[in-house]
Amino acid sequence: MDLSDLAVALVLAIGAAVPLGLSLWALLDAARRPQWAWALAGRRQVAWMAAIMLGTLTVIGGMVLCAWYLTRVRHEVAAAEDGQI
């Protein structure tokens, strides 16, 4: 085993860990927000959680969906939770 094999293994591990970590972060964040904040933001918690879980089946689609949730939807729900609507 040489250094190039180690580098390939490291790249593959990071390539698998980043989408999984992003999906886990989005799913846990969506789960911890109260239902009333989702309703005030005009979003459906169950639909977003299901979409995030199903998005993990396709790496690219899951990353796009999780990035959309974390950059757009999360801020709307958090603003509703803080009473900024």
N, CA, C and O atoms as a Maestro MAE file, in Angstrom:
{
 s_m_m2io_version
 :::
 2.0.0
}

f_m_ct {
 s_m_title
 :::
 protein
 m_atom[340] {
  # First column is atom index #
  i_m_mmod_type
  r_m_x_coord
  r_m_y_coord
  r_m_z_coord
  i_m_residue_number
  s_m_chain_name
  s_m_pdb_residue_name
  s_m_pdb_atom_name
  i_m_atomic_number
  :::
  1 25 0.857 -1.169 0.000 1 A "MET " " N  " 7
  2 3 0.000 0.000 0.000 1 A "MET " " CA " 6
  3 2 0.902 1.229 0.000 1 A "MET " " C  " 6
  4 15 1.764 1.388 0.864 1 A "MET " " O  " 8
  5 25 0.686 2.085 -0.977 2 A "ASP " " N  " 7
  6 3 1.498 3.294 -1.042 2 A "ASP " " CA " 6
  7 2 0.646 4.526 -0.741 2 A "ASP " " C  " 6
  8 15 -0.534 4.411 -0.410 2 A "ASP " " O  " 8
  9 25 1.240 5.673 -0.858 3 A "LEU " " N  " 7
  10 3 0.587 6.926 -0.505 3 A "LEU " " CA " 6
  11 2 -0.576 7.262 -1.433 3 A "LEU " " C  " 6
  12 15 -1.542 7.887 -0.995 3 A "LEU " " O  " 8
  13 25 -0.511 6.872 -2.676 4 A "SER " " N  " 7
  14 3 -1.601 7.172 -3.610 4 A "SER " " CA " 6
  15 2 -2.871 6.397 -3.251 4 A "SER " " C  " 6
  16 15 -3.977 6.912 -3.418 4 A "SER " " O  " 8
  17 25 -2.720 5.171 -2.763 5 A "ASP " " N  " 7
  18 3 -3.883 4.401 -2.318 5 A "ASP " " CA " 6
  19 2 -4.537 5.059 -1.117 5 A "ASP " " C  " 6
  20 15 -5.763 5.090 -1.006 5 A "ASP " " O  " 8
  21 25 -3.729 5.575 -0.235 6 A "LEU " " N  " 7
  22 3 -4.252 6.272 0.928 6 A "LEU " " CA " 6
  23 2 -4.986 7.543 0.515 6 A "LEU " " C  " 6
  24 15 -6.042 7.854 1.067 6 A "LEU " " O  " 8
  25 25 -4.445 8.270 -0.436 7 A "ALA " " N  " 7
  26 3 -5.082 9.494 -0.923 7 A "ALA " " CA " 6
  27 2 -6.424 9.188 -1.577 7 A "ALA " " C  " 6
  28 15 -7.393 9.919 -1.370 7 A "ALA " " O  " 8
  29 25 -6.491 8.127 -2.357 8 A "VAL " " N  " 7
  30 3 -7.748 7.735 -2.993 8 A "VAL " " CA " 6
  31 2 -8.778 7.345 -1.938 8 A "VAL " " C  " 6
  32 15 -9.945 7.723 -2.044 8 A "VAL " " O  " 8
  33 25 -8.368 6.606 -0.940 9 A "ALA " " N  " 7
  34 3 -9.276 6.206 0.127 9 A "ALA " " CA " 6
  35 2 -9.785 7.416 0.900 9 A "ALA " " C  " 6
  36 15 -10.955 7.469 1.279 9 A "ALA " " O  " 8
  37 25 -8.915 8.377 1.131 10 A "LEU " " N  " 7
  38 3 -9.309 9.592 1.837 10 A "LEU " " CA " 6
  39 2 -10.305 10.413 1.028 10 A "LEU " " C  " 6
  40 15 -11.284 10.913 1.581 10 A "LEU " " O  " 8
  41 25 -10.074 10.555 -0.249 11 A "VAL " " N  " 7
  42 3 -10.996 11.298 -1.115 11 A "VAL " " CA " 6
  43 2 -12.352 10.604 -1.173 11 A "VAL " " C  " 6
  44 15 -13.385 11.272 -1.120 11 A "VAL " " O  " 8
  45 25 -12.369 9.290 -1.278 12 A "LEU " " N  " 7
  46 3 -13.630 8.555 -1.299 12 A "LEU " " CA " 6
  47 2 -14.383 8.685 0.024 12 A "LEU " " C  " 6
  48 15 -15.605 8.831 0.037 12 A "LEU " " O  " 8
  49 25 -13.655 8.632 1.122 13 A "ALA " " N  " 7
  50 3 -14.302 8.765 2.432 13 A "ALA " " CA " 6
  51 2 -14.901 10.151 2.610 13 A "ALA " " C  " 6
  52 15 -16.016 10.287 3.114 13 A "ALA " " O  " 8
  53 25 -14.172 11.176 2.203 14 A "ILE " " N  " 7
  54 3 -14.694 12.541 2.295 14 A "ILE " " CA " 6
  55 2 -15.865 12.717 1.336 14 A "ILE " " C  " 6
  56 15 -16.855 13.369 1.668 14 A "ILE " " O  " 8
  57 25 -15.748 12.135 0.151 15 A "GLY " " N  " 7
  58 3 -16.832 12.214 -0.823 15 A "GLY " " CA " 6
  59 2 -18.120 11.579 -0.338 15 A "GLY " " C  " 6
  60 15 -19.205 11.993 -0.746 15 A "GLY " " O  " 8
  61 25 -18.019 10.588 0.516 16 A "ALA " " N  " 7
  62 3 -19.203 9.952 1.085 16 A "ALA " " CA " 6
  63 2 -19.675 10.665 2.345 16 A "ALA " " C  " 6
  64 15 -20.876 10.716 2.609 16 A "ALA " " O  " 8
  65 25 -18.762 11.208 3.114 17 A "ALA " " N  " 7
  66 3 -19.117 11.824 4.387 17 A "ALA " " CA " 6
  67 2 -19.782 13.191 4.224 17 A "ALA " " C  " 6
  68 15 -20.662 13.544 5.009 17 A "ALA " " O  " 8
  69 25 -19.380 13.948 3.233 18 A "VAL " " N  " 7
  70 3 -19.943 15.294 3.059 18 A "VAL " " CA " 6
  71 2 -21.439 15.242 2.733 18 A "VAL " " C  " 6
  72 15 -22.208 15.924 3.410 18 A "VAL " " O  " 8
  73 25 -21.894 14.478 1.743 19 A "PRO " " N  " 7
  74 3 -23.338 14.437 1.493 19 A "PRO " " CA " 6
  75 2 -24.129 13.855 2.666 19 A "PRO " " C  " 6
  76 15 -25.225 14.324 2.975 19 A "PRO " " O  " 8
  77 25 -23.575 12.843 3.310 20 A "LEU " " N  " 7
  78 3 -24.255 12.252 4.455 20 A "LEU " " CA " 6
  79 2 -24.349 13.250 5.609 20 A "LEU " " C  " 6
  80 15 -25.397 13.364 6.245 20 A "LEU " " O  " 8
  81 25 -23.283 13.958 5.878 21 A "GLY " " N  " 7
  82 3 -23.288 14.962 6.939 21 A "GLY " " CA " 6
  83 2 -24.240 16.102 6.647 21 A "GLY " " C  " 6
  84 15 -24.945 16.568 7.542 21 A "GLY " " O  " 8
  85 25 -24.269 16.558 5.403 22 A "LEU " " N  " 7
  86 3 -25.172 17.634 5.014 22 A "LEU " " CA " 6
  87 2 -26.625 17.195 5.163 22 A "LEU " " C  " 6
  88 15 -27.460 17.962 5.644 22 A "LEU " " O  " 8
  89 25 -26.929 15.978 4.756 23 A "SER " " N  " 7
  90 3 -28.288 15.451 4.893 23 A "SER " " CA " 6
  91 2 -28.678 15.299 6.357 23 A "SER " " C  " 6
  92 15 -29.801 15.627 6.741 23 A "SER " " O  " 8
  93 25 -27.771 14.814 7.156 24 A "LEU " " N  " 7
  94 3 -28.047 14.648 8.581 24 A "LEU " " CA " 6
  95 2 -28.280 15.988 9.263 24 A "LEU " " C  " 6
  96 15 -29.188 16.121 10.083 24 A "LEU " " O  " 8
  97 25 -27.459 16.983 8.925 25 A "TRP " " N  " 7
  98 3 -27.620 18.324 9.479 25 A "TRP " " CA " 6
  99 2 -28.991 18.897 9.110 25 A "TRP " " C  " 6
  100 15 -29.694 19.422 9.973 25 A "TRP " " O  " 8
  101 25 -29.371 18.800 7.849 26 A "ALA " " N  " 7
  102 3 -30.658 19.331 7.404 26 A "ALA " " CA " 6
  103 2 -31.814 18.595 8.065 26 A "ALA " " C  " 6
  104 15 -32.784 19.222 8.490 26 A "ALA " " O  " 8
  105 25 -31.724 17.281 8.156 27 A "LEU " " N  " 7
  106 3 -32.799 16.494 8.748 27 A "LEU " " CA " 6
  107 2 -32.966 16.792 10.232 27 A "LEU " " C  " 6
  108 15 -34.088 16.970 10.707 27 A "LEU " " O  " 8
  109 25 -31.871 16.847 10.959 28 A "LEU " " N  " 7
  110 3 -31.962 17.141 12.395 28 A "LEU " " CA " 6
  111 2 -32.452 18.561 12.650 28 A "LEU " " C  " 6
  112 15 -33.200 18.797 13.599 28 A "LEU " " O  " 8
  113 25 -32.039 19.504 11.817 29 A "ASP " " N  " 7
  114 3 -32.512 20.875 11.976 29 A "ASP " " CA " 6
  115 2 -34.010 20.965 11.697 29 A "ASP " " C  " 6
  116 15 -34.740 21.641 12.422 29 A "ASP " " O  " 8
  117 25 -34.462 20.289 10.657 30 A "ALA " " N  " 7
  118 3 -35.892 20.305 10.335 30 A "ALA " " CA " 6
  119 2 -36.709 19.642 11.438 30 A "ALA " " C  " 6
  120 15 -37.818 20.085 11.737 30 A "ALA " " O  " 8
  121 25 -36.183 18.605 12.033 31 A "ALA " " N  " 7
  122 3 -36.910 17.884 13.076 31 A "ALA " " CA " 6
  123 2 -37.014 18.678 14.371 31 A "ALA " " C  " 6
  124 15 -37.984 18.524 15.113 31 A "ALA " " O  " 8
  125 25 -36.043 19.511 14.648 32 A "ARG " " N  " 7
  126 3 -36.059 20.228 15.923 32 A "ARG " " CA " 6
  127 2 -36.890 21.501 15.913 32 A "ARG " " C  " 6
  128 15 -37.170 22.062 16.972 32 A "ARG " " O  " 8
  129 25 -37.289 21.964 14.732 33 A "ARG " " N  " 7
  130 3 -38.125 23.169 14.644 33 A "ARG " " CA " 6
  131 2 -39.567 22.810 14.998 33 A "ARG " " C  " 6
  132 15 -40.069 21.778 14.552 33 A "ARG " " O  " 8
  133 25 -40.241 23.643 15.792 34 A "PRO " " N  " 7
  134 3 -41.624 23.320 16.179 34 A "PRO " " CA " 6
  135 2 -42.586 23.422 14.991 34 A "PRO " " C  " 6
  136 15 -42.364 24.182 14.049 34 A "PRO " " O  " 8
  137 25 -43.646 22.643 15.068 35 A "GLN " " N  " 7
  138 3 -44.629 22.589 13.988 35 A "GLN " " CA " 6
  139 2 -45.286 23.949 13.745 35 A "GLN " " C  " 6
  140 15 -45.570 24.300 12.599 35 A "GLN " " O  " 8
  141 25 -45.527 24.711 14.800 36 A "TRP " " N  " 7
  142 3 -46.181 26.005 14.622 36 A "TRP " " CA " 6
  143 2 -45.310 26.987 13.850 36 A "TRP " " C  " 6
  144 15 -45.831 27.837 13.129 36 A "TRP " " O  " 8
  145 25 -44.000 26.884 13.989 37 A "ALA " " N  " 7
  146 3 -43.105 27.766 13.237 37 A "ALA " " CA " 6
  147 2 -43.157 27.421 11.749 37 A "ALA " " C  " 6
  148 15 -43.107 28.312 10.902 37 A "ALA " " O  " 8
  149 25 -43.256 26.150 11.437 38 A "TRP " " N  " 7
  150 3 -43.395 25.731 10.047 38 A "TRP " " CA " 6
  151 2 -44.694 26.264 9.466 38 A "TRP " " C  " 6
  152 15 -44.724 26.747 8.334 38 A "TRP " " O  " 8
  153 25 -45.771 26.176 10.245 39 A "ALA " " N  " 7
  154 3 -47.067 26.659 9.764 39 A "ALA " " CA " 6
  155 2 -47.038 28.164 9.534 39 A "ALA " " C  " 6
  156 15 -47.590 28.649 8.547 39 A "ALA " " O  " 8
  157 25 -46.399 28.909 10.435 40 A "LEU " " N  " 7
  158 3 -46.291 30.356 10.260 40 A "LEU " " CA " 6
  159 2 -45.459 30.719 9.035 40 A "LEU " " C  " 6
  160 15 -45.709 31.738 8.392 40 A "LEU " " O  " 8
  161 25 -44.487 29.900 8.716 41 A "ALA " " N  " 7
  162 3 -43.634 30.155 7.557 41 A "ALA " " CA " 6
  163 2 -44.286 29.688 6.258 41 A "ALA " " C  " 6
  164 15 -43.766 29.944 5.172 41 A "ALA " " O  " 8
  165 25 -45.420 29.005 6.371 42 A "GLY " " N  " 7
  166 3 -46.109 28.515 5.180 42 A "GLY " " CA " 6
  167 2 -45.449 27.299 4.557 42 A "GLY " " C  " 6
  168 15 -45.564 27.071 3.353 42 A "GLY " " O  " 8
  169 25 -44.767 26.528 5.366 43 A "ARG " " N  " 7
  170 3 -44.073 25.314 4.896 43 A "ARG " " CA " 6
  171 2 -44.618 24.113 5.643 43 A "ARG " " C  " 6
  172 15 -45.255 24.253 6.687 43 A "ARG " " O  " 8
  173 25 -44.362 22.922 5.096 44 A "ARG " " N  " 7
  174 3 -44.796 21.683 5.732 44 A "ARG " " CA " 6
  175 2 -43.583 20.897 6.204 44 A "ARG " " C  " 6
  176 15 -42.744 20.481 5.404 44 A "ARG " " O  " 8
  177 25 -43.504 20.700 7.514 45 A "GLN " " N  " 7
  178 3 -42.359 20.019 8.112 45 A "GLN " " CA " 6
  179 2 -42.234 18.582 7.619 45 A "GLN " " C  " 6
  180 15 -41.139 18.138 7.272 45 A "GLN " " O  " 8
  181 25 -43.331 17.862 7.587 46 A "VAL " " N  " 7
  182 3 -43.289 16.458 7.192 46 A "VAL " " CA " 6
  183 2 -42.828 16.326 5.744 46 A "VAL " " C  " 6
  184 15 -42.051 15.428 5.420 46 A "VAL " " O  " 8
  185 25 -43.297 17.204 4.882 47 A "ALA " " N  " 7
  186 3 -42.912 17.139 3.474 47 A "ALA " " CA " 6
  187 2 -41.422 17.400 3.305 47 A "ALA " " C  " 6
  188 15 -40.760 16.717 2.524 47 A "ALA " " O  " 8
  189 25 -40.888 18.373 4.024 48 A "TRP " " N  " 7
  190 3 -39.459 18.672 3.900 48 A "TRP " " CA " 6
  191 2 -38.604 17.563 4.483 48 A "TRP " " C  " 6
  192 15 -37.562 17.225 3.921 48 A "TRP " " O  " 8
  193 25 -39.029 16.993 5.602 49 A "MET " " N  " 7
  194 3 -38.256 15.903 6.190 49 A "MET " " CA " 6
  195 2 -38.269 14.673 5.278 49 A "MET " " C  " 6
  196 15 -37.247 14.007 5.118 49 A "MET " " O  " 8
  197 25 -39.419 14.377 4.686 50 A "ALA " " N  " 7
  198 3 -39.498 13.246 3.764 50 A "ALA " " CA " 6
  199 2 -38.640 13.497 2.524 50 A "ALA " " C  " 6
  200 15 -37.965 12.589 2.039 50 A "ALA " " O  " 8
  201 25 -38.666 14.726 2.016 51 A "ALA " " N  " 7
  202 3 -37.862 15.058 0.837 51 A "ALA " " CA " 6
  203 2 -36.372 14.934 1.141 51 A "ALA " " C  " 6
  204 15 -35.605 14.449 0.308 51 A "ALA " " O  " 8
  205 25 -35.965 15.366 2.315 52 A "ILE " " N  " 7
  206 3 -34.546 15.267 2.689 52 A "ILE " " CA " 6
  207 2 -34.138 13.799 2.809 52 A "ILE " " C  " 6
  208 15 -33.065 13.413 2.347 52 A "ILE " " O  " 8
  209 25 -34.992 12.983 3.428 53 A "MET " " N  " 7
  210 3 -34.663 11.561 3.566 53 A "MET " " CA " 6
  211 2 -34.619 10.864 2.208 53 A "MET " " C  " 6
  212 15 -33.723 10.058 1.960 53 A "MET " " O  " 8
  213 25 -35.565 11.161 1.335 54 A "LEU " " N  " 7
  214 3 -35.556 10.552 0.006 54 A "LEU " " CA " 6
  215 2 -34.421 11.103 -0.842 54 A "LEU " " C  " 6
  216 15 -33.906 10.407 -1.717 54 A "LEU " " O  " 8
  217 25 -34.029 12.342 -0.592 55 A "GLY " " N  " 7
  218 3 -32.933 12.937 -1.341 55 A "GLY " " CA " 6
  219 2 -31.600 12.276 -1.078 55 A "GLY " " C  " 6
  220 15 -30.686 12.369 -1.897 55 A "GLY " " O  " 8
  221 25 -31.478 11.611 0.051 56 A "THR " " N  " 7
  222 3 -30.217 10.934 0.349 56 A "THR " " CA " 6
  223 2 -29.995 9.726 -0.570 56 A "THR " " C  " 6
  224 15 -28.880 9.213 -0.663 56 A "THR " " O  " 8
  225 25 -31.051 9.277 -1.244 57 A "LEU " " N  " 7
  226 3 -30.902 8.144 -2.160 57 A "LEU " " CA " 6
  227 2 -30.154 8.541 -3.428 57 A "LEU " " C  " 6
  228 15 -29.499 7.707 -4.053 57 A "LEU " " O  " 8
  229 25 -30.249 9.806 -3.803 58 A "THR " " N  " 7
  230 3 -29.476 10.317 -4.933 58 A "THR " " CA " 6
  231 2 -28.534 11.379 -4.383 58 A "THR " " C  " 6
  232 15 -28.987 12.376 -3.821 58 A "THR " " O  " 8
  233 25 -27.292 11.186 -4.531 59 A "VAL " " N  " 7
  234 3 -26.301 12.055 -3.891 59 A "VAL " " CA " 6
  235 2 -26.433 13.501 -4.355 59 A "VAL " " C  " 6
  236 15 -26.510 14.408 -3.525 59 A "VAL " " O  " 8
  237 25 -26.459 13.728 -5.647 60 A "ILE " " N  " 7
  238 3 -26.513 15.092 -6.166 60 A "ILE " " CA " 6
  239 2 -27.849 15.749 -5.817 60 A "ILE " " C  " 6
  240 15 -27.883 16.887 -5.349 60 A "ILE " " O  " 8
  241 25 -28.946 15.028 -6.047 61 A "GLY " " N  " 7
  242 3 -30.265 15.567 -5.717 61 A "GLY " " CA " 6
  243 2 -30.403 15.851 -4.235 61 A "GLY " " C  " 6
  244 15 -30.982 16.865 -3.845 61 A "GLY " " O  " 8
  245 25 -29.880 14.972 -3.414 62 A "GLY " " N  " 7
  246 3 -29.939 15.175 -1.971 62 A "GLY " " CA " 6
  247 2 -29.128 16.373 -1.514 62 A "GLY " " C  " 6
  248 15 -29.554 17.120 -0.633 62 A "GLY " " O  " 8
  249 25 -27.967 16.556 -2.109 63 A "MET " " N  " 7
  250 3 -27.145 17.710 -1.733 63 A "MET " " CA " 6
  251 2 -27.811 19.017 -2.159 63 A "MET " " C  " 6
  252 15 -27.779 20.000 -1.418 63 A "MET " " O  " 8
  253 25 -28.410 19.033 -3.342 64 A "VAL " " N  " 7
  254 3 -29.101 20.239 -3.802 64 A "VAL " " CA " 6
  255 2 -30.290 20.537 -2.902 64 A "VAL " " C  " 6
  256 15 -30.496 21.684 -2.505 64 A "VAL " " O  " 8
  257 25 -31.061 19.531 -2.581 65 A "LEU " " N  " 7
  258 3 -32.227 19.707 -1.728 65 A "LEU " " CA " 6
  259 2 -31.832 20.165 -0.327 65 A "LEU " " C  " 6
  260 15 -32.456 21.070 0.227 65 A "LEU " " O  " 8
  261 25 -30.820 19.559 0.237 66 A "CYS " " N  " 7
  262 3 -30.368 19.950 1.576 66 A "CYS " " CA " 6
  263 2 -29.789 21.358 1.570 66 A "CYS " " C  " 6
  264 15 -30.016 22.127 2.505 66 A "CYS " " O  " 8
  265 25 -29.050 21.698 0.536 67 A "ALA " " N  " 7
  266 3 -28.511 23.053 0.436 67 A "ALA " " CA " 6
  267 2 -29.638 24.066 0.314 67 A "ALA " " C  " 6
  268 15 -29.565 25.142 0.908 67 A "ALA " " O  " 8
  269 25 -30.678 23.742 -0.447 68 A "TRP " " N  " 7
  270 3 -31.831 24.639 -0.577 68 A "TRP " " CA " 6
  271 2 -32.516 24.810 0.781 68 A "TRP " " C  " 6
  272 15 -32.864 25.925 1.169 68 A "TRP " " O  " 8
  273 25 -32.704 23.710 1.494 69 A "TYR " " N  " 7
  274 3 -33.325 23.802 2.812 69 A "TYR " " CA " 6
  275 2 -32.475 24.658 3.753 69 A "TYR " " C  " 6
  276 15 -32.992 25.555 4.419 69 A "TYR " " O  " 8
  277 25 -31.184 24.379 3.804 70 A "LEU " " N  " 7
  278 3 -30.322 25.063 4.770 70 A "LEU " " CA " 6
  279 2 -30.117 26.542 4.432 70 A "LEU " " C  " 6
  280 15 -29.885 27.346 5.335 70 A "LEU " " O  " 8
  281 25 -30.197 26.913 3.168 71 A "THR " " N  " 7
  282 3 -29.961 28.317 2.813 71 A "THR " " CA " 6
  283 2 -31.241 29.137 2.702 71 A "THR " " C  " 6
  284 15 -31.209 30.345 2.933 71 A "THR " " O  " 8
  285 25 -32.362 28.517 2.355 72 A "ARG " " N  " 7
  286 3 -33.601 29.270 2.139 72 A "ARG " " CA " 6
  287 2 -34.670 28.970 3.186 72 A "ARG " " C  " 6
  288 15 -35.089 29.857 3.929 72 A "ARG " " O  " 8
  289 25 -35.100 27.734 3.238 73 A "VAL " " N  " 7
  290 3 -36.245 27.363 4.062 73 A "VAL " " CA " 6
  291 2 -35.926 27.490 5.546 73 A "VAL " " C  " 6
  292 15 -36.756 27.971 6.317 73 A "VAL " " O  " 8
  293 25 -34.767 27.078 5.943 74 A "ARG " " N  " 7
  294 3 -34.375 27.105 7.355 74 A "ARG " " CA " 6
  295 2 -34.476 28.514 7.935 74 A "ARG " " C  " 6
  296 15 -34.925 28.698 9.066 74 A "ARG " " O  " 8
  297 25 -34.054 29.502 7.150 75 A "HIS " " N  " 7
  298 3 -34.090 30.881 7.636 75 A "HIS " " CA " 6
  299 2 -35.525 31.400 7.775 75 A "HIS " " C  " 6
  300 15 -35.819 32.178 8.683 75 A "HIS " " O  " 8
  301 25 -36.414 30.974 6.881 76 A "GLU " " N  " 7
  302 3 -37.816 31.362 6.990 76 A "GLU " " CA " 6
  303 2 -38.460 30.775 8.242 76 A "GLU " " C  " 6
  304 15 -39.169 31.468 8.971 76 A "GLU " " O  " 8
  305 25 -38.206 29.499 8.479 77 A "VAL " " N  " 7
  306 3 -38.784 28.833 9.648 77 A "VAL " " CA " 6
  307 2 -38.185 29.384 10.938 77 A "VAL " " C  " 6
  308 15 -38.898 29.558 11.926 77 A "VAL " " O  " 8
  309 25 -36.895 29.657 10.934 78 A "ALA " " N  " 7
  310 3 -36.243 30.226 12.123 78 A "ALA " " CA " 6
  311 2 -36.765 31.630 12.399 78 A "ALA " " C  " 6
  312 15 -36.942 32.009 13.556 78 A "ALA " " O  " 8
  313 25 -37.011 32.401 11.349 79 A "ALA " " N  " 7
  314 3 -37.581 33.745 11.546 79 A "ALA " " CA " 6
  315 2 -38.983 33.656 12.131 79 A "ALA " " C  " 6
  316 15 -39.343 34.445 13.005 79 A "ALA " " O  " 8
  317 25 -39.771 32.708 11.658 80 A "ALA " " N  " 7
  318 3 -41.107 32.516 12.214 80 A "ALA " " CA " 6
  319 2 -41.028 32.073 13.668 80 A "ALA " " C  " 6
  320 15 -41.840 32.488 14.496 80 A "ALA " " O  " 8
  321 25 -40.052 31.232 13.976 81 A "GLU " " N  " 7
  322 3 -39.880 30.754 15.351 81 A "GLU " " CA " 6
  323 2 -39.474 31.907 16.275 81 A "GLU " " C  " 6
  324 15 -39.858 31.928 17.444 81 A "GLU " " O  " 8
  325 25 -38.708 32.855 15.759 82 A "ASP " " N  " 7
  326 3 -38.273 33.999 16.553 82 A "ASP " " CA " 6
  327 2 -39.304 35.121 16.578 82 A "ASP " " C  " 6
  328 15 -39.099 36.134 17.248 82 A "ASP " " O  " 8
  329 25 -40.422 34.950 15.846 83 A "GLY " " N  " 7
  330 3 -41.466 35.957 15.832 83 A "GLY " " CA " 6
  331 2 -41.196 37.112 14.884 83 A "GLY " " C  " 6
  332 15 -41.696 38.215 15.105 83 A "GLY " " O  " 8
  333 25 -40.433 36.890 13.853 84 A "GLN " " N  " 7
  334 3 -40.076 37.956 12.924 84 A "GLN " " CA " 6
  335 2 -40.935 37.961 11.670 84 A "GLN " " C  " 6
  336 15 -40.529 38.508 10.645 84 A "GLN " " O  " 8
  337 25 -42.102 37.367 11.737 85 A "ILE " " N  " 7
  338 3 -42.986 37.367 10.554 85 A "ILE " " CA " 6
  339 2 -43.985 38.477 10.678 85 A "ILE " " C  " 6
  340 15 -44.822 38.656 9.793 85 A "ILE " " O  " 8
  :::
 }
 m_bond[339] {
  # First column is bond index #
  i_m_from
  i_m_to
  i_m_order
  :::
  1 1 2 1
  2 2 3 1
  3 3 4 2
  4 3 5 1
  5 5 6 1
  6 6 7 1
  7 7 8 2
  8 7 9 1
  9 9 10 1
  10 10 11 1
  11 11 12 2
  12 11 13 1
  13 13 14 1
  14 14 15 1
  15 15 16 2
  16 15 17 1
  17 17 18 1
  18 18 19 1
  19 19 20 2
  20 19 21 1
  21 21 22 1
  22 22 23 1
  23 23 24 2
  24 23 25 1
  25 25 26 1
  26 26 27 1
  27 27 28 2
  28 27 29 1
  29 29 30 1
  30 30 31 1
  31 31 32 2
  32 31 33 1
  33 33 34 1
  34 34 35 1
  35 35 36 2
  36 35 37 1
  37 37 38 1
  38 38 39 1
  39 39 40 2
  40 39 41 1
  41 41 42 1
  42 42 43 1
  43 43 44 2
  44 43 45 1
  45 45 46 1
  46 46 47 1
  47 47 48 2
  48 47 49 1
  49 49 50 1
  50 50 51 1
  51 51 52 2
  52 51 53 1
  53 53 54 1
  54 54 55 1
  55 55 56 2
  56 55 57 1
  57 57 58 1
  58 58 59 1
  59 59 60 2
  60 59 61 1
  61 61 62 1
  62 62 63 1
  63 63 64 2
  64 63 65 1
  65 65 66 1
  66 66 67 1
  67 67 68 2
  68 67 69 1
  69 69 70 1
  70 70 71 1
  71 71 72 2
  72 71 73 1
  73 73 74 1
  74 74 75 1
  75 75 76 2
  76 75 77 1
  77 77 78 1
  78 78 79 1
  79 79 80 2
  80 79 81 1
  81 81 82 1
  82 82 83 1
  83 83 84 2
  84 83 85 1
  85 85 86 1
  86 86 87 1
  87 87 88 2
  88 87 89 1
  89 89 90 1
  90 90 91 1
  91 91 92 2
  92 91 93 1
  93 93 94 1
  94 94 95 1
  95 95 96 2
  96 95 97 1
  97 97 98 1
  98 98 99 1
  99 99 100 2
  100 99 101 1
  101 101 102 1
  102 102 103 1
  103 103 104 2
  104 103 105 1
  105 105 106 1
  106 106 107 1
  107 107 108 2
  108 107 109 1
  109 109 110 1
  110 110 111 1
  111 111 112 2
  112 111 113 1
  113 113 114 1
  114 114 115 1
  115 115 116 2
  116 115 117 1
  117 117 118 1
  118 118 119 1
  119 119 120 2
  120 119 121 1
  121 121 122 1
  122 122 123 1
  123 123 124 2
  124 123 125 1
  125 125 126 1
  126 126 127 1
  127 127 128 2
  128 127 129 1
  129 129 130 1
  130 130 131 1
  131 131 132 2
  132 131 133 1
  133 133 134 1
  134 134 135 1
  135 135 136 2
  136 135 137 1
  137 137 138 1
  138 138 139 1
  139 139 140 2
  140 139 141 1
  141 141 142 1
  142 142 143 1
  143 143 144 2
  144 143 145 1
  145 145 146 1
  146 146 147 1
  147 147 148 2
  148 147 149 1
  149 149 150 1
  150 150 151 1
  151 151 152 2
  152 151 153 1
  153 153 154 1
  154 154 155 1
  155 155 156 2
  156 155 157 1
  157 157 158 1
  158 158 159 1
  159 159 160 2
  160 159 161 1
  161 161 162 1
  162 162 163 1
  163 163 164 2
  164 163 165 1
  165 165 166 1
  166 166 167 1
  167 167 168 2
  168 167 169 1
  169 169 170 1
  170 170 171 1
  171 171 172 2
  172 171 173 1
  173 173 174 1
  174 174 175 1
  175 175 176 2
  176 175 177 1
  177 177 178 1
  178 178 179 1
  179 179 180 2
  180 179 181 1
  181 181 182 1
  182 182 183 1
  183 183 184 2
  184 183 185 1
  185 185 186 1
  186 186 187 1
  187 187 188 2
  188 187 189 1
  189 189 190 1
  190 190 191 1
  191 191 192 2
  192 191 193 1
  193 193 194 1
  194 194 195 1
  195 195 196 2
  196 195 197 1
  197 197 198 1
  198 198 199 1
  199 199 200 2
  200 199 201 1
  201 201 202 1
  202 202 203 1
  203 203 204 2
  204 203 205 1
  205 205 206 1
  206 206 207 1
  207 207 208 2
  208 207 209 1
  209 209 210 1
  210 210 211 1
  211 211 212 2
  212 211 213 1
  213 213 214 1
  214 214 215 1
  215 215 216 2
  216 215 217 1
  217 217 218 1
  218 218 219 1
  219 219 220 2
  220 219 221 1
  221 221 222 1
  222 222 223 1
  223 223 224 2
  224 223 225 1
  225 225 226 1
  226 226 227 1
  227 227 228 2
  228 227 229 1
  229 229 230 1
  230 230 231 1
  231 231 232 2
  232 231 233 1
  233 233 234 1
  234 234 235 1
  235 235 236 2
  236 235 237 1
  237 237 238 1
  238 238 239 1
  239 239 240 2
  240 239 241 1
  241 241 242 1
  242 242 243 1
  243 243 244 2
  244 243 245 1
  245 245 246 1
  246 246 247 1
  247 247 248 2
  248 247 249 1
  249 249 250 1
  250 250 251 1
  251 251 252 2
  252 251 253 1
  253 253 254 1
  254 254 255 1
  255 255 256 2
  256 255 257 1
  257 257 258 1
  258 258 259 1
  259 259 260 2
  260 259 261 1
  261 261 262 1
  262 262 263 1
  263 263 264 2
  264 263 265 1
  265 265 266 1
  266 266 267 1
  267 267 268 2
  268 267 269 1
  269 269 270 1
  270 270 271 1
  271 271 272 2
  272 271 273 1
  273 273 274 1
  274 274 275 1
  275 275 276 2
  276 275 277 1
  277 277 278 1
  278 278 279 1
  279 279 280 2
  280 279 281 1
  281 281 282 1
  282 282 283 1
  283 283 284 2
  284 283 285 1
  285 285 286 1
  286 286 287 1
  287 287 288 2
  288 287 289 1
  289 289 290 1
  290 290 291 1
  291 291 292 2
  292 291 293 1
  293 293 294 1
  294 294 295 1
  295 295 296 2
  296 295 297 1
  297 297 298 1
  298 298 299 1
  299 299 300 2
  300 299 301 1
  301 301 302 1
  302 302 303 1
  303 303 304 2
  304 303 305 1
  305 305 306 1
  306 306 307 1
  307 307 308 2
  308 307 309 1
  309 309 310 1
  310 310 311 1
  311 311 312 2
  312 311 313 1
  313 313 314 1
  314 314 315 1
  315 315 316 2
  316 315 317 1
  317 317 318 1
  318 318 319 1
  319 319 320 2
  320 319 321 1
  321 321 322 1
  322 322 323 1
  323 323 324 2
  324 323 325 1
  325 325 326 1
  326 326 327 1
  327 327 328 2
  328 327 329 1
  329 329 330 1
  330 330 331 1
  331 331 332 2
  332 331 333 1
  333 333 334 1
  334 334 335 1
  335 335 336 2
  336 335 337 1
  337 337 338 1
  338 338 339 1
  339 339 340 2
  :::
 }
}
